[in-house]
Each structure stands twice: as C-alpha cells, then as structure tokens.
Amino acid sequence: MAKDKDKAKNSGEVVSPWTDDSGPDILEIVNDPKNRDQLSPANLGELLTKCPVYQLENAWKIIGSPCKFPPTPDEISKNTWMRQWTPISFKDIYKRSYHRYHPVLMETGTKLFYVVSFDPGTLNKDMGYNWIALPPLNFLPPGCERVIAGSAGLVVMDGGEQPGSGPIMLWGQMQVPNAKFWQNGKFKKQFGGQSLVCVANPLTREFILLPPIPNRRVHDKIAKFVFGDMERSKYYLVIAGWDTIKRKKQNKLVDILCVIVYSSEKQGFVHANYIEKARPIPFHECGRSGMAIINYGVYFGGQRVIERVDDEENCVPAIYYFNISDSRRQCLCFDFNLVNMAGREIQAPKVVQAGPDRVFAITRFAQLPTIIWIVEVELHPDGTPTGSYRKIHCGVMPGHFYELLFPTEDEALLPYECTSADGVIAIKVYSERNLMVSYHIDKREWRLFKFPHHQDQKNFQLCDGCYEPVFTARP
C-alpha cells in the first residue's frame, strides 16, 4: 500500500484519505490493554489525528464512552434513528476537520449527561435539521453540571463546590484538586465556598480544575474563551460572576459583579476587577445572562442597585462593560432602558455576541410578558457602549412561537436561557418541554425546533458556546 501511495504521489494523483495507511496503527495500540492504559490524553489525541481514517471507527468503539443516547420511541416508530457522532463525522475529510455544533443541549436529570445538537451535516425538510448525539460529559467531578463556555475542542463546566482539604474522586482515585491551596489555613478561609470550574476535552476525556479564585466566591459564573494564537492552543478564559464585599466604614455588605481572567499558558489568573452596587440577572425571573467579548471589552447583563435613604433598594436593568486590558482596566455600567420600544418596565437583559463585532441584548416585559425581543447594543469605535440600543429587523419573536414556549399564564414568567454562536441565537425555557427557538442574525429568520428526548429525560439545559470536536485540544 505504501508503494502504491508513493506511485500515486509521483504520478500526481490524489490519494484518497479512506485508503491512505501512512499513519500510525492505532488499533495495534488500543487493542493491547497495557499499551492503552499507558496512553496519555495528548498521545491519544495525536494518534486519532494521524492514524488511517479507516481505523477510526473501530478505535472509537474501544476508547469512546459506552454511554450513548438511545433512540426515542418516536424514532423507533418511524425507523429513523438519531445519528451518533463518530470520528468519521467529518466536515472536511482532507483536513480532518469537524463541524462546530450549536445550539447544544445537555441532559442532567438522569446524571448520564447526554449531549445532543443540530446536525449541520444533514438537513431534514420537515424538521429543519436532524439531530446528532455527541460524546457525553459523564466523566467530570460531581456537581459540574452546567456548560458555561465552549469552543476549539474544549468545554467549560461549572458546579459543585471546591472540596477544601477533603478529597473527591478524580481520574479513578481519591484526590484533592489544587491541594497546595488548601495546606494553608488562611488560604482555605479565603478560597472556601467556591464552585468547581473544569476545562475539558470531551473526546479525549482530559480535564483540569481551575485553581480557586483568590478572595472571591464568584457565584453564578458565566464565561467565554479568548484565544491567544492562530492555532487556538493557548487560551484566556474570561469569567464573570457575583459576590459581596464588606464596607468597613458603614459595616455593611455591598453587592459586586467581578471579572476574572485565567491564562492557560501561565496556569493562573492574570486579571481581576469589580464594580460595586451591581447584581447579576435574577435567575428566578429570567435565567442567566450570556457574555460578549470584542477586543478587550467584556459585556454582560445585570442590575444596577440604587440605595435609598430608608435602607430600601431599587434595581435597574443594566449592561456592564469591563475593559480587561492592562492599560485601561475600565468598569462601566449602562442602564438598559428601551424608551422607544417598550412602554413599560422590562427585565434585565441577556447579552450575547453574534459575529466578531456585534453585541445583542435579549429581554421581555417584567410583568405579563407577551413577547421576547432582541436589540443591538450600539458601540463607540473603541468598543465602549453608547448607552443606546437599536431595533433589528424581525427582532421580535413571533407570537405563536412565544405561546408554544410559554403556553399558560402560570408559565408566562418562567426563566429562559439563551446562547449564541456563528450568528445564531438560541432560546430555551426552563421547563420539561422539548422546544427551542432560534433566530439567525444574517437571515433575519426565526425557527422553532423540537429536540429528541425520553420520558425520564426532563432536564435539558442549553449549553453556552459551541461543541467543536478537536482531538488535539488540551485544557
């Protein structure tokens, strides 16, 4: 076969990837339990990238997760089965590149952490898209059940609680993650009570736990990747969340929103800043905010706290802007007031990014909502928000879509979640209904989708970011 390949090269013929056997024999390695156990995630990723294509499926059967999304009763009755992702689900076989999957849903009720997404490799005229089951996220520490970012082969999971000096089950044995932080009693007091943040590659099942954030709890985390090189091998993870600080003079706690930046190259936090009298979006009213990042500017939604003389408080919907460059280090707050669009009080906005330089906010009425609409956040040339908001074409969700998401008066104020990638904004309600609505920024088009589920699968969450298979991605 090698001689045939050399002959084809000399004659100028293109060698088919399906018959090219010039790479390492992965089956010889993974079929040997001793050699397989000694494979590091990095070596495994390299092998799966360079081995012959025709070996990929058999190798994946040996090393992939045995937890596969089962066919739904509806699929069985129609003899149509959800496609399972495999290493030959290529977008471009010659480059060995895969699709970017979005929107992505993860099932948390059964604790099997199935992951499903639109399948851009197929198109169904009736449903709009077929669905694909992606490798599940069932290998992470207990409590990590929320995907807060994803891109370039990695996903970020948040949840649980930093164990302090107590061990938890990691990589098949009891360990204390970030043990050096817990050996000092002072540090333990500073770092305790935080959630765990994991950065993971779902294909190689490699993950790291970020070290505790100094002097902050950072509740209700949201996050986004920023990559430091063209290969996307070095990343910054921008994390935003809520905490409180104590004012010594007044002896009272003040709410703050803070932004922390983690560097994969330095394996630590390289930036931190906060703004006072600020709160996140109230989850019980409208779910969580997303995040947008343009150059050094970080944008997300929340509430500005106005203190009154009688110790009462008012909360005003707002968009927060943090400049995380070393030269500016800005923290700004802009009231979210749609005077020309909404005649009454609105909820705090969810902020998402669509495209490299456009920021959008999603909201609805605070009382008796009947619509969800999307507006664009106007920016100055330097990226700072102007404090104004622009209508977009077809930016109001069609009424019949809204009624399907919120069908009764009791459900009208259910919280909802949203995410955006590749110019598509997806919206899902926190309910057991398997419905999701999307809006395409460039096509100016709303679509309604039903995603596959079983009767025991009632808790699907919308993952933030995208699921992009890359075997060589390292957390």
Summary of the structure (lengths in Angstrom):
residues: 475
radius of gyration: 23.8
end to end distance: 36.8
largest distance: 86.9
contacts: 1454
relative contact order: 0.13
helix: 15%
strand: 40%
